[in-house]
Amino acid sequence: MMTMDRAALQYTLEWVTTHDVAVSGAEVITDLLPITRRVDDLDIRDEELRAAVARIESRRLVGV
């Protein structure tokens, strides 16, 4: 049986792979995983993950 943290990490990694998102492992842990842990509704989770990826990409563009 998987722990909740492991299940959340697996979901997040699968989401990143499925959506062909180019994020680092650190960004998965710091930016995306907390969303997966916090949001149960899959539609809202997907929206928030997409918004987080957009923020990550925006930070890269401005060099932050």
CORMOLIN-V568171 format. One record per pair of residues at least 6 apart in sequence whose ideal C-beta (glycine too) atoms are under 7 Angstrom apart, sorted by the first residue. I is the first residue (numbers start at 1). J is the second residue. If there is no record, write none. Layout:
I	J
I	J
//
This chain:
8	33
8	36
8	37
9	33
11	36
12	28
12	32
12	33
12	36
13	28
15	49
16	23
16	28
16	32
21	53
23	32
23	53
23	56
27	56
31	52
31	56
32	49
32	52
35	45
35	48
35	49
35	52
36	45
39	45
39	48
//
